[in-house]
Amino acid sequence: MAQLSFSITGKDPHSSARTGVILTDHGEIPTPIFMPVGTVGSVKAVTADQLVKDIQARIILGNTYHLYLRPGIDVLEKAGGLHQFMSWNLPILSDSGGYQVFSLAGTRKISEEGAMFKSHIDGSSHLFSPEKVMDIQRLIGADIIMAFDECPAFGTGHAYTEQSMHLTHRWLDRCIKRFGETPDQYGYTQSLFPIVQGGSFADLRRQSCDYIAKKDAPGNAIGGLSVGEPEDVLYAMTALCCEHLPAHKPRYLMGVGTPWNLLECIGLGIDMFDCVMPTRNGRNGMLFTSRGVINIDNKKWEHDFTPIDEGTECIFSNIYSKAYLRHLVKSKELTALTIASVHNLAFYLQLVTQARQHILAGDFSVWKSKQTALLKERL
């Protein structure tokens, strides 16, 4: 077993973009990287084999809140962890459940002890404390596990956001203590990442970055963004955090975002991303392509027999036509969910691969400007 390590392999001369490699016991992760979200131990409508062969995913994300409620930690432990349970042999990152607790605003109560919430499945009450979240994630078996945090909604005032940030810091200290008291599970190394909070307030973000940087964790995450704030606020807070977090550790921007969000934030110094957007939007007929955004439900595609996107190197994108996919969508055929999800994820993974190539070539900034305008086009 080896500790998670990160090495920077290239830097863009005109921005803060960089390439690197995160090394885990389940394999290498080239950065910048996008992580498909496997909420309940599955990326919706996509098989593990498709994730590897068609999408070329290198790491996926599992959801602590959902996996805890179903199938339950006892099932995952008996299976030998999430890797064995879902037949996935590459790295996994598990979130802490903090965002899901945040989204249950009407049925949860935050205290110093933790977060009490009601299950969306059966209404039963549960407490997530920092210690319990560490124990759950240990047994899920992720290579990278996240500290438990509170995520205030966009628009929350400075006073509460500051109070929440300090609570997140105290919870972090408890997470670190519990993590240090418990062993790695299933024969490989697990690593803990803290999460920066502070809302859209620059002074709080700086405080949180400074607090988290002192913990000397293997990597650091930026939370509390992509929760409804304007894009200029997303970019300003991301830039500030990248300036204050250690440059020699991977930086993970949680829950972001559109293809152009990814490119802009790579330029600011982000190394890791996750978001449900490619699969959720794909299931609802929105396709991200090399030429712009397509709403496949529109009648204009009814007689378009050209491939979904010849610019995406994925068999699903190249062999199926827009007309065929539209037909499947209008027919509510389940195959449509798979084709759209696989295409969007393949496009995202190809985009970060291209970003790595252009960073190493030294022309990332010029390429990013052209790509951002192109990707925003509505076809």
N, C-alpha and C positions, 0 to 999 in steps of 0.2 A: 504494500500500500504506500502511495506517495501523496504528499500534501499537494493541494491544488496550486498550480503555478501559472504565471502569466508573463509572456515575453513579447515585447514590441518588435515587430519585424520591418516596419516601414512607417514613414510620416509624410504627409502632404506638405510641400513647402509654402502653400498659400492659405492654409487653414489649420485647424486643430485636429483634422482627421488623421487616424493612424490605423495600421493593420497590426494584428498580433495573433498569438496562439495561447489559448487556455488549455492546460493539460490536466485531465482528470484520470481516475482509474478506469473509466469507461471510454476513454479516447480523447483525441485532440479536438478542440473547437476553434476554427479559424474566426477571427474577428476583423471587422464588424460582422455580427451574426444576428439573424432573426430566429426566434424560437416559436414554433407552432404551439398553440395552447391545447393541451389535452386535459380538459376540465375534470372528467371523471375516469381518467385512465384511458382515454381515447380521444384523438382529434376527430371531431364530429364528421361522420361520413367518409372517413379516410382510414385505410388499414396501415398497420406498421410497415408492411412491405412497400406500400405506395409512398409512405413518408421517406423511406430510404432510396428507392429506385427512381421514382418519378419526381419527387420534390427535392431530394438530396438534403433533407434535414440532418443537422448534426447534433442537435439537442432539442428536447421538447420540455414543456412545462406541465406539471400536475397541480391540481388545486386541493389544498389542504382541507378547506371547509367541506367541499363536496365529497372527497374521498373519505373523510372522517364519518360523514353521515351515511354514505353508501359507496362501497360495500361494507365499510367499517374497518377499523384498524386491525381487528382480530383476524379478519379474512386476509388482509394484505400481509400480516406477519406470518400466517400459516403458509401463504403462497411463496414466501421468501422475499417479499418486498415488491414494489410496483414494477421494477424491471422484469422480474420473473412473471408476475401476474399478467402483464400485457405483452410479453414477448418482445421486449425492446432492449437492445444490448448497447445502446449509446447513452450519453449522459442525460440526466433528468434534473431539472430545477423545480423545486416545489415552493409555491408562494405560502405565506403564513396564514391566509384566511382573513387578514386585516381588511382587505378591500371588500370582501363579501360581507363582513360584519358591518362595514361602512354603508353598504348598499341596503342593509336591512334596518334602516333608520327607525322605522315604525315599530320594530319588534325587538330592539336590543337596548341594553343599558351598559354604559361605560363606567367603570370605577377603577380605583387604584389596583384592585385585585386582578381585573381583566375585563372581558366583555361577555356579558350574559345575553344570549340570543335564543330565539325560537327557530327550530328547524322548519324550513320551507316544505319539508316532506310530510311531517306528521304533527307539527306544532309543539313538539317536546322541547323542553328548556335545556340549554347547555352552557357551560362556562368555558371560554377560552382564556386561560392565563398564559403569561409568557412561558412558564414551565411546562404547562400541558402542551402548548403548541410545539415546543422543542421535542417533547416525547413523541408526539404524533408524527412529526416530520422525520425523526430518527427511524420510526417504524415504517413509514412510507418508503424510506430508503433512497431519497433523492441524493444526488452527488452534491448539489448546492441547495441549501435550505435558507429561508429568509427569516429575519427577526420579526417578532410580532409588533405591529405598529397601529396607531390610529390615523385614519386618513380623513381629515376634515373636507367638507364640500367646498367647491369654489364659491367665493363670496362670503365665506365665514370671516368674521372680524378679526382684527389683530390680536385682541386680548385672548379670545378662545383659542386661536391658532397657536399662540405662544404657549398657553397652558397645555394644549394637546401635544405640542412638540416636546415639552419637558416630560410629559407622561410617556411618550414614545421613547425618550432617552432612558428614563428609569426602567421601562420594560426591556429595553435593549440590555441594560446591565444585568437584569435577571435572566434574560435569554443566554447571555454569554456565560453566566455562572452555571446555569443548568446544562448548557451544551458542554462545558468543561467537565462536568460531573458524570456525564453519560458517555458510553462507548460508541464508536462507529458500529453500524449494523451491517450484516450480510457480507463481511469480509472485504470492504473497500472504504476508502476515506470519504467522509462527508465534511463539507465546509459551510460555515455560517457567514452570510452577508448582512450587514446592518442596512437600514433604510433611512435616507435623509427625508425629513418633512419640513414644514415651514410655510406651506401654502404659497401664495404669490407675493410674499413679503421678503424683500432682499435681505433685511437685517436678520430675519429668522432663518432663512436659508443658509446664510453665512455661519450663524451660530451652530446650526445642525451639522453642517459639513465639518466644521472644526471639531465638534464633539465626536462625530463618527470617525474622522480621520485618526484621532488619537487611539482608537481601539485596535488599529493595525490589523484589520481583518484581511482575508485573502482577496476580497473584492467588495465593492460598495454599490448600493442601489439608490436611485432617486425615485421616491414615491410622491403621491399627492398631486401629480400632473395628469393630463388627459382626463380630467374630471369636469370638463365643461368650460375651461378657460380659453380665451382667444389664443390663436396661434402665436401672436407676438409675445404674449405672456409665457407660453410654453417655451419658446426659444430663449427668452431673456432669463428665465429661471434655470433652464438647462445649462446655458452658457455660464451663469454664475456658479452653479454647482461644479461644473467641470473645472473651473478655475481654482476651486478650493479643495476638491478631492484629490488624493494622491495620484499623480500621473502614472506611476508604475503599477497601479492596481486596475483591474477591469472595472469599467463604469457601466451600470445596467440601468437603463431608463424604462421604468415599468409601465406597461399598458399603452405604449405608443407604437404605431399609429398608422396614418396614411403613408403611401410610398414616398410622397414629398416630405412628410414629417421625418421619415427615416433618413433621407439624404441630408436634410438640413441639420439634423442632430448628429449624424456622423461627422459632419463638418465642424461641429462644436466639440467633438471629442468623445462621443458615446460609442461603446463597444458592443452592447447587448440590448436587444429589444424583444418584446413579446406583445401580442395584441390579438384579440378575437376577430378583428376586422376582416382579414382575408377570408376566413371561413364563414363568419356570420353574414357578411355582406354577400358573399358568393351564394349562400343558401337563399338569399333574397333577390338574386338576379343581377347583382352588381359585380362586374368583372373589371379587374385592374389589368391593363395591357401595356405593351411597349409603346402604343400610340395614344393612350389615354383611357378614360373610363367609359365603359359600356353598360347601359341598362338593357340587358338581353331581353327583357320583357317587351320592349318597344316594337311596334309593328314594322319599323324600318328594317329589322333583321329577318323578317319572315321569309324572304327569298334570297338571302345572302348566304351563298354556299361556299364562301371562302373560310379558311380555318379560323378558329377563335382568335388565335394570335400567333402568327408565324415567327414573331420576335421572341417568343418564350420557348426555350428548349425543353419541351415536355411533350410526350406523345399525345396526351389528352388535348393539349392546346393546338396541336398540328393536324390531328386526324379527324377531329369533330368540327363540323361547321357551325357557324353562328345560327343558321336556320334550324339545324338539328337540335342544338341546345335550347333554343327558344321553344321549339316544339315540346321538348321534354319538360321544360319549366311550365308551359301553359297546360300540359297534361298532368301536372303534379306527379311526374314520374320520379321515383327516388334516385334513379341514376343521375338525374340533373344535379342533385346535391353533391354527389361525388365528383362529377366532371368539373363543376364550378369551383369547388373547394380545392381540388388538386391543382387546377390551373392557377388560381390566385396564390396559393402557397408556393407553387413552383416559380411564379413570377417574383414573389417577394424574395425567395432564396436566391434567384438569379440576380436580382437587383443588388443585394448586398455582396454577392460574388463579384459583380461588375465594379462596385464601389471599391472593393479591395484591389482589384486590378488597376483601377485608375489612380488610387492612392500610391501604389508602387510605381506607376508610370510617371507620377508627378503632375498629372493634369486633372486631378479630381475636381477642383473648384470650377474649372471651365466646363467640364462634363456635367457636374451637378446643376449648374445654372441652366444649361440646355435641357437636361432631363426633367428638372422640376417644372418648367413651363410646359413641356410635352405631356408629362404624366397627369397634369391637371385638366387637360383638354377633355371635354365631354363629347363623345362621338355619337 
